[in-house]
Amino acid sequence: MSAETEEPAPEQSFLSHLVELRQRVVRAAIAVFVVFIPMAFFMQEIFDFLSRPMLAALPVGTKLLATGVITPFMVPLKVTLFGAFLVALPYVLWQVWSFVAPGLYRHEKRLAGPLIASSVLMFFVVMAYCYFIVFGFVFKFIAGFAPASVSVSPDIEAYFGFVMSLFIAFGLTFEVPIVVVLLVRFGIATIDKLK
């Protein structure tokens, strides 16, 4: 048997898969929590950083609104938790990889490393592109449509939801080339069909 077609690791029982999956999920959650703890001391600063593109598009002195009772606490908490997840993402993906890798052939394992690394890198680059370029245009465009009789003061929860939606939409869109590589590599699609 050649090294290219080396068989995956021996099969485990369903229960042992579940136990290992639980361990991997717990490790990933602990990693996110460990990153979150020091970031929690800077929740306000992290949220202020995220809100800069919106505030730059609004008249000077405009502030975002918090319409819910616990919104001033919950939204910065969610933003910080999202940031902690992003910082811990390489370790989280390593846990996912450690769970999946034993069931893959050697040639599949060789392909996965560069694809995972490029996916993560591309996602971070796209988030930076959104934050520094797209958000400025989008928020100025939206604020420019407000009638003179309307004071634009967005709600922080709606703002956070909108920003996360854009991050995810742009991130997934820029992952399409990686999905295409996988589809072609595993014979699900051909280059001729994709033309």
VMD Tcl script that draws the C-alpha trace (Angstrom):
set ca {
  {0.00 0.00 0.00}
  {1.50 3.37 -1.00}
  {1.85 6.30 1.36}
  {-0.67 8.21 -0.78}
  {-3.48 5.75 -0.05}
  {-2.61 4.94 3.54}
  {-5.78 4.04 5.40}
  {-7.28 6.28 8.08}
  {-6.79 5.37 11.74}
  {-8.74 2.34 13.01}
  {-12.43 2.94 13.64}
  {-13.57 3.83 17.13}
  {-16.94 3.11 18.67}
  {-19.70 5.70 18.41}
  {-19.45 6.36 22.13}
  {-15.69 6.96 22.00}
  {-16.29 9.45 19.14}
  {-18.80 11.31 21.30}
  {-16.41 11.37 24.27}
  {-13.60 12.73 22.12}
  {-15.92 15.29 20.50}
  {-17.01 16.49 23.95}
  {-13.37 16.81 25.04}
  {-12.49 18.82 21.93}
  {-15.50 21.15 22.35}
  {-14.66 21.69 26.04}
  {-11.02 22.49 25.20}
  {-12.10 24.96 22.52}
  {-14.59 26.62 24.89}
  {-11.94 26.88 27.62}
  {-9.53 28.49 25.14}
  {-12.15 31.10 24.18}
  {-12.89 31.75 27.87}
  {-9.18 32.10 28.73}
  {-8.77 34.67 25.94}
  {-12.01 36.40 26.95}
  {-10.97 37.03 30.59}
  {-8.21 39.60 29.88}
  {-10.22 41.09 27.00}
  {-13.18 41.64 29.35}
  {-11.24 44.39 31.11}
  {-11.27 46.29 27.81}
  {-14.90 45.68 26.76}
  {-15.70 49.38 26.38}
  {-12.56 50.09 24.36}
  {-13.21 47.10 22.09}
  {-16.78 48.23 21.44}
  {-15.62 51.83 20.88}
  {-13.13 50.54 18.30}
  {-15.88 48.59 16.53}
  {-18.22 51.60 16.53}
  {-15.70 54.08 15.04}
  {-16.72 53.58 11.38}
  {-20.37 54.33 12.21}
  {-19.59 57.35 14.37}
  {-17.26 58.73 11.68}
  {-20.18 58.72 9.21}
  {-22.51 60.62 11.57}
  {-22.46 64.31 12.53}
  {-19.90 65.24 15.19}
  {-21.16 64.58 18.70}
  {-23.64 61.88 17.68}
  {-23.74 58.86 19.96}
  {-25.14 55.38 19.53}
  {-28.23 54.55 21.58}
  {-28.89 51.69 23.96}
  {-32.65 51.12 24.08}
  {-32.70 48.01 26.26}
  {-32.16 47.89 30.01}
  {-29.14 45.56 29.84}
  {-28.04 46.50 26.32}
  {-25.15 48.75 27.48}
  {-23.67 45.69 29.20}
  {-24.69 42.86 26.86}
  {-23.60 44.31 23.52}
  {-20.00 45.11 24.56}
  {-19.93 41.66 26.21}
  {-21.02 40.00 22.94}
  {-18.51 42.03 20.93}
  {-15.71 41.02 23.31}
  {-16.78 37.37 23.22}
  {-16.77 37.48 19.41}
  {-13.28 39.02 19.53}
  {-12.11 36.32 21.96}
  {-13.43 33.65 19.59}
  {-11.49 35.21 16.71}
  {-8.28 35.35 18.75}
  {-8.75 31.72 19.83}
  {-9.81 30.61 16.33}
  {-6.48 28.95 15.40}
  {-6.67 26.77 18.53}
  {-10.38 26.05 17.98}
  {-9.65 24.95 14.41}
  {-6.76 22.82 15.64}
  {-9.23 21.04 17.96}
  {-11.60 20.48 15.03}
  {-8.69 19.21 12.95}
  {-7.53 16.87 15.74}
  {-11.00 15.34 15.83}
  {-11.35 14.93 12.05}
  {-7.77 14.04 11.02}
  {-7.68 10.40 12.17}
  {-10.45 9.58 9.67}
  {-8.66 11.07 6.67}
  {-6.25 9.60 4.15}
  {-2.71 11.00 4.01}
  {-3.32 12.96 0.78}
  {-6.44 14.51 2.33}
  {-4.46 15.52 5.41}
  {-1.79 17.18 3.24}
  {-4.44 19.24 1.47}
  {-6.21 20.31 4.68}
  {-3.34 22.24 6.30}
  {-2.87 24.85 3.57}
  {-6.63 25.15 3.07}
  {-7.33 25.78 6.76}
  {-4.47 28.28 7.04}
  {-5.54 30.16 3.91}
  {-9.20 30.14 5.03}
  {-8.37 31.69 8.40}
  {-5.99 34.22 6.86}
  {-8.50 35.16 4.18}
  {-11.29 35.58 6.74}
  {-9.14 37.95 8.85}
  {-8.09 39.93 5.76}
  {-11.74 40.27 4.71}
  {-12.73 41.46 8.19}
  {-10.01 44.13 8.05}
  {-11.17 45.11 4.55}
  {-14.76 45.45 5.82}
  {-13.75 47.47 8.86}
  {-11.33 49.88 7.20}
  {-12.92 50.29 3.74}
  {-16.44 48.91 3.33}
  {-17.93 50.19 6.58}
  {-16.89 53.78 5.84}
  {-18.65 53.76 2.47}
  {-21.72 51.88 3.68}
  {-22.37 54.02 6.75}
  {-21.80 57.31 4.92}
  {-24.15 56.14 2.16}
  {-26.86 55.14 4.65}
  {-26.49 58.29 6.78}
  {-26.66 60.42 3.62}
  {-30.24 59.29 3.01}
  {-31.56 60.59 6.34}
  {-34.00 63.51 5.85}
  {-33.02 66.80 7.49}
  {-35.82 66.35 10.04}
  {-34.39 63.00 11.22}
  {-31.63 62.68 13.80}
  {-29.65 59.51 13.10}
  {-28.69 57.72 16.33}
  {-28.44 53.98 15.68}
  {-29.16 51.43 18.41}
  {-25.99 49.61 19.50}
  {-27.66 46.19 19.35}
  {-28.87 46.76 15.78}
  {-25.45 48.14 14.86}
  {-23.64 45.11 16.29}
  {-26.01 42.75 14.44}
  {-25.47 44.61 11.16}
  {-21.68 44.65 11.53}
  {-21.54 40.93 12.36}
  {-23.80 40.17 9.38}
  {-21.45 42.06 7.06}
  {-18.38 40.37 8.52}
  {-19.92 36.92 8.03}
  {-21.35 37.69 4.56}
  {-18.05 39.04 3.24}
  {-16.08 36.30 4.99}
  {-18.16 33.51 3.47}
  {-18.10 35.14 0.04}
  {-14.31 35.23 0.05}
  {-14.17 31.57 1.11}
  {-15.79 30.48 -2.20}
  {-12.42 29.88 -3.95}
  {-11.45 27.45 -1.18}
  {-14.77 25.61 -1.51}
  {-14.22 25.37 -5.28}
  {-10.73 23.89 -4.74}
  {-12.22 21.27 -2.40}
  {-15.05 20.41 -4.80}
  {-12.61 19.91 -7.69}
  {-10.01 18.07 -5.58}
  {-12.51 15.51 -4.30}
  {-14.17 15.02 -7.69}
  {-17.54 16.50 -6.74}
  {-17.22 19.09 -9.51}
  {-14.97 19.51 -12.52}
  {-13.30 22.61 -13.87}
  {-15.30 22.22 -17.10}
  {-18.60 22.23 -15.17}
  {-17.56 25.35 -13.27}
  {-16.77 27.34 -16.44}
}
mol new
graphics top color blue
foreach p $ca { graphics top sphere $p radius 0.5 }
foreach p [lrange $ca 0 end-1] q [lrange $ca 1 end] { graphics top cylinder $p $q radius 0.2 }
display resetview
